[in-house]
Amino acid sequence: FQTTDEVLAHIAKRAAETPAGEWLVFRNFDPAVQEGPDRLTFAELDPISTEHPIFVLNASGHLAYANSKAFEVSGVSDDVAYPPGGEFVRDADGKLTGFMKNNVAYLQVASNYPALAEAEPVEALIDLLDKWRALGLTTVSELSLGGLSQSPADAQVMAAAAQSGRLNARIRAYPFYTLGAEAWDEAGVHQGDGNGLTRIAGYKLVADGSNQGFTGLQREPYLGTEDDRGLAYMSPEELTDVALERAKKGWHLAIHGNGDAAIDNILDTCEALVEAGIDMSKVRPRIEHCSILHDEQIARMKELGVSASFLIGHVHYWGVAMRDEVFGEEKAQLLDRCRSAEEAGVGFTLHSDFMVTDPEPLHMIEMAVTRKTWKEPDYVLAPQEKISVESAIRALTSEAAWQLFSEREIGSLEPGKFADLVILGKDPRGVNPDAIKEIKVLETWMDGKQVYQA
């Protein structure tokens, strides 16, 4: 939907069609690109219904909104305590508004949605990856294992899906930090567990939130604010302590960082790992999203052996918002600096952060090559950061395999590796860059077997 009014009309239509008391749950609301208020609160949602619990997830995955009925049935009252790294936003009078920051807050509401308890996660996982065969995906990464369910049982779900014999993509998964390292250790989940189909690939830490959600941690205040610099999901001390503890036990680290101050904190943590004598070639730390990068940060990444994984959809879908609402023209030039990373010798990949954007490799390649924006199709954000089609392909194949500790199995066609390949209708290097996403996936092969044919 282009506007918040359309969003609210859609929610109201659903409410009118749904028996009282049943939950109404939605995803991908995004005030950064949809015209209207910058958040949903009781003021917008309660007039639609106080008989249905209503829950809306922001496209970033970092923010959520609910009506008062959802708070009521979830037992969230005015005296609720803020969880570490999260917030139940209040108004000037100290009253809850229905706006929540970070999953540690909004899961206190969403976890009461009955359909979550009734879902069959193994079948859902198999079905989801089955759909993605048509996109040419043979390996995916899960960077929030246990993040939604808040249970280490997610590792068993993944293993059960693999054992079913019906899983049509490999998974490289990262346990999520909010459960606590001890919970994963007690559940017997360790670095490298699994096999060529599903494997525990590393541990996920989160330094901050979302830039377009104004929770990414910044050096300077957001555009149009006096002192809003975002939110640290983990303090610098906690980030370093957990990273050290995990790295000493042999874990690979993927650390979420969007804002430049968050990336400072991540690089300080990596420096502490080096000073502690940690072998960084075994940790292979990478910054997930790595959105706002300064030149000196790229230099530090090279020195410390840190790679990047860019959510390239930030440029296409949110580029105009980054320029006009979030950062301003100058700082927006620092978004997803693929070319600068490449020239500095810093390895990088591209990702979708599904459900934030859809996991379409050809579209991600096009976005990195053209850097054109959705809202202003002729506007190119930071054209100096365009990369070649070849570089974008590598970012989604061989570089991605290396980041996932799977370079001996996948990522290139070589003797001894799994025979995963995709046959395309056209060569991405030979078409108009604006038409790369239109190329058809004709066949997908995994382990030398055809798993999809158009």
C-alpha positions as CSV (number, residue, x, y, z in Angstrom):
1,F,0.0,0.0,0.0
2,Q,1.2,3.5,-0.8
3,T,-0.3,5.2,2.2
4,T,-1.1,4.5,5.8
5,D,-4.8,5.3,5.1
6,E,-4.9,2.3,2.7
7,V,-3.2,0.2,5.4
8,L,-5.8,1.1,8.0
9,A,-8.6,0.5,5.5
10,H,-7.3,-2.9,4.8
11,I,-7.1,-3.7,8.5
12,A,-10.6,-2.5,9.0
13,K,-11.9,-4.6,6.1
14,R,-10.2,-7.7,7.7
15,A,-11.8,-6.8,11.1
16,A,-15.2,-6.6,9.6
17,E,-14.8,-10.0,8.1
18,T,-13.4,-11.7,11.2
19,P,-15.3,-12.9,14.3
20,A,-14.8,-10.9,17.5
21,G,-11.9,-12.1,19.6
22,E,-9.9,-13.5,16.8
23,W,-6.4,-12.0,16.2
24,L,-5.6,-9.9,13.2
25,V,-1.9,-10.0,12.3
26,F,-0.1,-8.2,9.5
27,R,3.5,-7.6,8.3
28,N,5.5,-5.1,6.3
29,F,4.0,-1.9,7.4
30,D,6.6,0.8,6.7
31,P,6.1,4.5,7.4
32,A,9.5,5.2,5.9
33,V,8.0,4.6,2.4
34,Q,4.2,4.8,3.1
35,E,2.7,8.3,3.3
36,G,1.1,9.1,6.7
37,P,2.0,9.1,10.4
38,D,5.4,7.7,11.3
39,R,3.9,5.0,13.5
40,L,0.7,3.1,14.4
41,T,-0.6,3.5,17.9
42,F,-3.8,2.9,19.9
43,A,-5.1,6.1,18.4
44,E,-5.1,4.6,14.9
45,L,-5.8,1.0,15.7
46,D,-8.4,1.1,18.6
47,P,-11.0,2.9,16.4
48,I,-10.8,0.0,14.0
49,S,-11.5,-2.6,16.8
50,T,-11.3,-3.1,20.5
51,E,-12.8,-6.6,20.1
52,H,-10.0,-8.1,18.0
53,P,-6.3,-8.1,19.1
54,I,-4.5,-6.4,16.3
55,F,-0.7,-6.8,15.8
56,V,1.3,-5.2,12.9
57,L,5.0,-5.9,12.2
58,N,7.1,-3.2,10.7
59,A,8.9,-4.2,7.5
60,S,12.3,-3.9,9.3
61,G,11.4,-6.6,11.7
62,H,12.6,-4.3,14.5
63,L,9.4,-2.5,15.3
64,A,5.8,-3.5,15.9
65,Y,2.4,-1.9,16.7
66,A,-0.7,-3.2,18.5
67,N,-4.1,-2.1,19.7
68,S,-5.1,-2.0,23.3
69,K,-6.9,-5.3,23.1
70,A,-3.7,-7.1,22.1
71,F,-1.9,-5.5,25.0
72,E,-4.8,-6.5,27.3
73,V,-4.9,-10.2,26.3
74,S,-1.1,-10.3,26.5
75,G,-1.1,-9.0,30.1
76,V,1.0,-5.9,29.1
77,S,-0.1,-3.1,31.4
78,D,1.1,0.4,32.1
79,D,3.7,-0.8,34.7
80,V,5.4,-3.2,32.2
81,A,9.2,-3.1,32.5
82,Y,11.4,-2.4,29.5
83,P,13.3,-5.5,28.5
84,P,17.1,-5.0,28.0
85,G,17.5,-3.5,24.5
86,G,13.8,-3.0,23.9
87,E,11.1,-0.5,24.6
88,F,7.3,-0.2,25.0
89,V,7.0,3.4,23.8
90,R,5.1,5.8,26.0
91,D,3.5,9.2,25.4
92,A,4.3,12.5,27.2
93,D,2.1,11.4,30.1
94,G,3.8,8.1,30.5
95,K,1.0,6.1,29.0
96,L,1.7,3.1,26.7
97,T,1.0,3.9,23.0
98,G,1.0,0.4,21.4
99,F,4.3,1.1,19.6
100,M,7.1,-1.4,20.5
101,K,10.8,-1.5,19.7
102,N,12.9,-4.7,19.3
103,N,11.6,-8.2,19.4
104,V,12.3,-8.6,23.1
105,A,9.4,-6.2,23.6
106,Y,6.9,-7.1,20.9
107,L,7.2,-10.8,21.3
108,Q,5.5,-10.3,24.7
109,V,2.5,-9.5,22.6
110,A,3.0,-11.6,19.4
111,S,3.7,-14.8,21.4
112,N,0.1,-14.8,22.5
113,Y,-1.2,-15.1,18.9
114,P,-2.8,-18.6,18.9
115,A,-1.8,-19.4,15.3
116,L,1.9,-19.4,16.4
117,A,1.2,-22.2,18.9
118,E,-0.8,-24.1,16.3
119,A,1.7,-23.8,13.4
120,E,3.6,-26.9,12.2
121,P,7.1,-25.4,11.9
122,V,8.8,-28.3,10.1
123,E,6.1,-28.4,7.3
124,A,6.2,-24.6,7.1
125,L,10.0,-24.6,6.6
126,I,9.8,-27.3,3.9
127,D,7.0,-25.4,2.1
128,L,8.8,-22.1,2.2
129,L,12.1,-23.4,0.8
130,D,10.1,-25.4,-1.8
131,K,8.7,-22.1,-3.2
132,W,12.2,-20.7,-3.4
133,R,13.4,-23.4,-5.8
134,A,11.9,-21.2,-8.6
135,L,14.2,-18.3,-7.6
136,G,17.3,-20.5,-8.1
137,L,18.1,-20.7,-4.4
138,T,20.0,-23.9,-3.3
139,T,21.4,-22.5,0.0
140,V,19.9,-20.0,2.4
141,S,21.0,-18.6,5.7
142,E,18.9,-18.2,8.8
143,L,20.3,-15.4,11.0
144,S,17.7,-15.5,13.7
145,L,17.5,-19.1,14.8
146,G,15.3,-19.2,17.9
147,G,14.6,-15.4,17.6
148,L,10.9,-15.6,17.0
149,S,10.1,-18.7,19.0
150,Q,12.5,-17.8,21.8
151,S,13.5,-21.5,22.0
152,P,16.6,-23.5,21.0
153,A,14.1,-26.1,19.7
154,D,14.4,-24.2,16.4
155,A,17.6,-26.2,15.8
156,Q,15.5,-29.4,16.1
157,V,13.0,-28.1,13.7
158,M,15.7,-27.5,11.1
159,A,17.2,-31.0,11.7
160,A,13.8,-32.6,11.4
161,A,13.1,-30.8,8.1
162,A,16.4,-32.1,6.8
163,Q,15.7,-35.7,8.0
164,S,12.3,-35.6,6.1
165,G,14.1,-36.0,2.8
166,R,11.9,-33.2,1.4
167,L,14.1,-30.1,2.0
168,N,15.0,-28.5,-1.3
169,A,17.6,-26.1,-0.1
170,R,20.6,-26.1,2.3
171,I,20.4,-24.1,5.5
172,R,23.2,-22.4,7.4
173,A,21.8,-21.2,10.7
174,Y,22.9,-18.8,13.4
175,P,21.5,-19.1,17.0
176,F,20.1,-15.7,18.1
177,Y,21.6,-13.9,21.1
178,T,18.4,-13.0,22.9
179,L,18.1,-16.5,24.3
180,G,21.5,-16.3,25.9
181,A,24.6,-18.3,25.0
182,E,24.0,-20.5,28.1
183,A,20.6,-21.7,26.8
184,W,22.1,-22.8,23.5
185,D,25.0,-24.5,25.2
186,E,22.6,-26.3,27.6
187,A,20.5,-27.4,24.6
188,G,23.6,-29.0,23.1
189,V,23.8,-26.7,20.1
190,H,27.4,-26.1,18.9
191,Q,29.3,-24.5,16.1
192,G,29.4,-26.8,13.1
193,D,26.6,-29.1,14.2
194,G,24.8,-30.8,11.3
195,N,25.8,-31.8,7.8
196,G,26.0,-30.6,4.2
197,L,22.2,-30.0,4.2
198,T,21.6,-28.2,7.4
199,R,24.3,-26.8,9.7
200,I,24.9,-24.4,12.6
201,A,27.2,-21.9,10.9
202,G,27.8,-19.3,13.6
203,Y,26.4,-17.1,16.4
204,K,24.3,-13.9,15.8
205,L,24.7,-10.7,17.8
206,V,22.9,-7.5,17.3
207,A,24.4,-4.0,18.0
208,D,21.4,-1.8,17.1
209,G,18.1,-1.6,15.2
210,S,16.9,-0.3,11.9
211,N,17.9,3.0,10.2
212,Q,14.6,3.6,8.5
213,G,12.9,2.7,11.9
214,F,15.2,5.3,13.6
215,T,16.6,2.7,15.9
216,G,19.9,2.2,14.1
217,L,22.6,3.6,16.4
218,Q,24.2,6.8,14.9
219,R,27.1,9.0,15.6
220,E,25.0,12.1,14.8
221,P,21.2,12.7,15.4
222,Y,18.8,11.6,12.8
223,L,17.6,14.2,10.2
224,G,15.2,16.7,11.7
225,T,15.8,15.6,15.3
226,E,17.8,17.3,18.1
227,D,19.2,14.2,19.8
228,D,17.7,11.0,18.5
229,R,20.6,8.8,17.8
230,G,18.8,5.4,17.8
231,L,19.0,2.4,20.1
232,A,21.9,0.2,21.2
233,Y,20.4,-3.4,21.4
234,M,23.6,-4.5,23.2
235,S,25.8,-2.2,25.1
236,P,29.4,-2.0,23.8
237,E,30.6,-3.9,27.0
238,E,28.0,-6.6,26.6
239,L,28.7,-7.0,22.8
240,T,32.4,-7.4,23.5
241,D,31.9,-9.8,26.5
242,V,29.5,-12.1,24.5
243,A,31.7,-12.0,21.4
244,L,34.8,-13.0,23.4
245,E,33.0,-15.8,25.2
246,R,31.6,-17.2,21.9
247,A,34.9,-16.7,19.9
248,K,36.9,-18.5,22.6
249,K,34.6,-21.5,22.1
250,G,35.2,-21.5,18.4
251,W,32.1,-19.7,17.2
252,H,31.9,-17.8,14.0
253,L,30.3,-14.4,14.6
254,A,27.7,-12.5,12.5
255,I,27.0,-9.1,14.1
256,H,24.0,-6.9,13.0
257,G,25.0,-3.3,12.5
258,N,23.1,-0.6,10.7
259,G,24.1,2.8,12.1
260,D,27.7,4.1,12.0
261,A,27.9,4.2,15.8
262,A,26.8,0.6,16.0
263,I,29.5,-0.3,13.4
264,D,32.1,1.6,15.5
265,N,31.0,-0.6,18.5
266,I,31.3,-3.8,16.4
267,L,34.8,-2.9,15.2
268,D,35.8,-2.1,18.7
269,T,34.6,-5.5,19.7
270,C,36.6,-7.1,16.9
271,E,39.7,-5.2,18.0
272,A,39.2,-6.6,21.5
273,L,39.1,-10.1,20.0
274,V,42.4,-9.5,18.2
275,E,43.9,-8.1,21.4
276,A,42.7,-11.2,23.3
277,G,44.7,-13.4,20.8
278,I,41.6,-14.8,19.0
279,D,42.4,-16.2,15.6
280,M,40.2,-14.0,13.4
281,S,40.5,-16.4,10.4
282,K,38.4,-18.9,12.5
283,V,35.9,-16.3,13.7
284,R,35.5,-14.7,10.3
285,P,33.4,-11.9,11.8
286,R,31.0,-10.2,9.5
287,I,28.7,-7.2,9.8
288,E,25.2,-8.0,8.8
289,H,23.6,-5.1,6.8
290,C,26.7,-2.9,7.4
291,S,24.6,0.0,6.2
292,I,26.3,3.3,6.9
293,L,30.1,3.0,6.4
294,H,32.8,5.7,6.6
295,D,36.1,5.4,4.9
296,E,38.0,4.9,8.1
297,Q,35.6,2.1,9.1
298,I,36.2,0.3,5.8
299,A,40.0,0.6,6.5
300,R,39.5,-0.9,10.0
301,M,37.4,-3.8,8.5
302,K,40.3,-4.6,6.2
303,E,42.8,-4.5,9.0
304,L,40.7,-6.6,11.4
305,G,39.6,-9.2,8.8
306,V,35.9,-8.2,9.0
307,S,33.6,-8.8,6.0
308,A,30.3,-7.2,5.1
309,S,26.9,-8.4,4.1
310,F,24.8,-5.7,2.5
311,L,21.0,-5.5,2.6
312,I,21.0,-4.1,-0.9
313,G,17.2,-3.6,-0.8
314,H,17.9,-0.6,1.5
315,V,19.1,1.3,-1.6
316,H,16.2,0.4,-3.9
317,Y,13.2,0.4,-1.5
318,W,14.4,3.0,1.1
319,G,16.9,5.1,-0.8
320,V,14.7,8.1,-1.2
321,A,13.6,7.9,2.4
322,M,17.2,7.6,3.6
323,R,17.9,10.8,1.6
324,D,14.8,12.9,2.5
325,E,13.7,11.6,5.9
326,V,16.4,9.6,7.7
327,F,19.9,11.0,7.0
328,G,19.9,13.7,4.4
329,E,21.7,13.7,1.0
330,E,25.3,13.6,2.3
331,K,25.1,10.8,4.8
332,A,22.8,8.7,2.5
333,Q,25.8,8.5,0.1
334,L,27.4,6.1,2.7
335,L,24.7,3.5,2.3
336,D,25.7,0.0,1.2
337,R,29.1,0.9,-0.1
338,C,29.7,-2.2,-2.3
339,R,32.2,-0.6,-4.6
340,S,34.3,1.0,-1.9
341,A,34.4,-2.3,0.0
342,E,35.5,-4.1,-3.1
343,E,38.3,-1.5,-3.9
344,A,39.5,-1.8,-0.3
345,G,39.8,-5.6,-0.5
346,V,36.9,-6.1,2.0
347,G,34.9,-9.2,1.1
348,F,31.1,-8.6,0.9
349,T,27.8,-10.4,0.1
350,L,24.3,-9.3,-0.7
351,H,21.2,-10.5,1.2
352,S,17.5,-9.9,1.3
353,D,16.9,-10.1,5.1
354,F,13.6,-11.9,4.3
355,M,10.9,-10.9,5.3
356,V,12.3,-7.3,5.0
357,T,12.7,-7.8,1.2
358,D,12.0,-10.9,-1.0
359,P,15.0,-13.3,-1.6
360,E,15.3,-12.8,-5.3
361,P,18.9,-13.1,-6.3
362,L,18.5,-11.6,-9.8
363,H,16.8,-8.6,-8.4
364,M,19.5,-8.1,-5.7
365,I,22.1,-8.3,-8.5
366,E,20.2,-5.6,-10.4
367,M,19.9,-3.4,-7.4
368,A,23.7,-3.5,-6.7
369,V,24.5,-2.8,-10.3
370,T,22.1,0.0,-11.0
371,R,21.4,1.5,-7.5
372,K,18.1,2.8,-8.8
373,T,15.3,3.6,-6.3
374,W,11.7,2.3,-6.2
375,K,10.1,5.6,-5.3
376,E,12.0,7.7,-7.9
377,P,12.9,5.2,-10.7
378,D,15.4,7.6,-12.4
379,Y,17.2,8.5,-9.1
380,V,20.5,6.6,-8.5
381,L,21.7,6.6,-4.9
382,A,25.4,7.0,-4.6
383,P,26.3,6.0,-8.2
384,Q,29.9,5.7,-7.2
385,E,29.0,2.6,-5.3
386,K,27.7,0.7,-8.3
387,I,29.4,-2.7,-8.9
388,S,29.8,-4.9,-12.0
389,V,27.4,-7.8,-12.7
390,E,30.3,-10.2,-12.2
391,S,31.0,-8.8,-8.7
392,A,27.3,-9.0,-7.8
393,I,27.2,-12.6,-8.9
394,R,30.2,-13.4,-6.8
395,A,28.6,-11.7,-3.8
396,L,25.7,-14.2,-4.0
397,T,27.7,-17.3,-4.7
398,S,31.4,-17.8,-3.9
399,E,31.6,-14.9,-1.4
400,A,28.5,-16.1,0.3
401,A,29.8,-19.6,0.6
402,W,32.9,-18.3,2.2
403,Q,31.0,-16.3,4.8
404,L,29.0,-19.3,5.7
405,F,32.1,-21.6,6.1
406,S,30.8,-23.6,3.1
407,E,33.4,-22.7,0.5
408,R,34.6,-26.3,0.2
409,E,31.0,-27.4,-0.7
410,I,29.3,-24.7,-2.7
411,G,29.7,-21.3,-4.3
412,S,31.5,-22.3,-7.5
413,L,31.5,-25.2,-10.0
414,E,34.6,-27.3,-9.2
415,P,35.4,-31.0,-8.8
416,G,34.6,-32.2,-5.3
417,K,31.9,-29.7,-4.6
418,F,28.1,-30.3,-4.5
419,A,26.7,-29.9,-8.0
420,D,24.4,-27.0,-7.2
421,L,23.7,-24.8,-10.3
422,V,21.1,-22.6,-11.9
423,I,20.2,-22.3,-15.6
424,L,19.0,-18.9,-16.6
425,G,17.1,-17.8,-19.7
426,K,19.7,-15.1,-20.4
427,D,23.2,-14.1,-19.3
428,P,22.9,-11.3,-16.7
429,R,26.1,-9.8,-18.1
430,G,24.6,-9.5,-21.6
431,V,21.3,-7.7,-20.9
432,N,20.3,-4.1,-20.1
433,P,21.1,-3.8,-16.3
434,D,17.5,-2.6,-15.7
435,A,16.2,-5.9,-17.0
436,I,18.3,-8.3,-14.9
437,K,15.5,-9.1,-12.6
438,E,13.3,-10.1,-15.5
439,I,15.5,-13.0,-16.5
440,K,13.8,-16.3,-16.0
441,V,15.1,-19.1,-13.9
442,L,14.7,-22.1,-16.2
443,E,16.1,-24.8,-14.0
444,T,17.5,-25.3,-10.4
445,W,19.8,-28.2,-9.7
446,M,21.0,-29.3,-6.2
447,D,23.4,-32.2,-5.6
448,G,23.4,-32.9,-9.3
449,K,19.6,-33.4,-9.3
450,Q,17.1,-31.1,-10.9
451,V,14.8,-29.7,-8.2
452,Y,13.0,-27.1,-10.4
453,Q,12.0,-26.7,-14.0
454,A,10.1,-23.7,-15.3
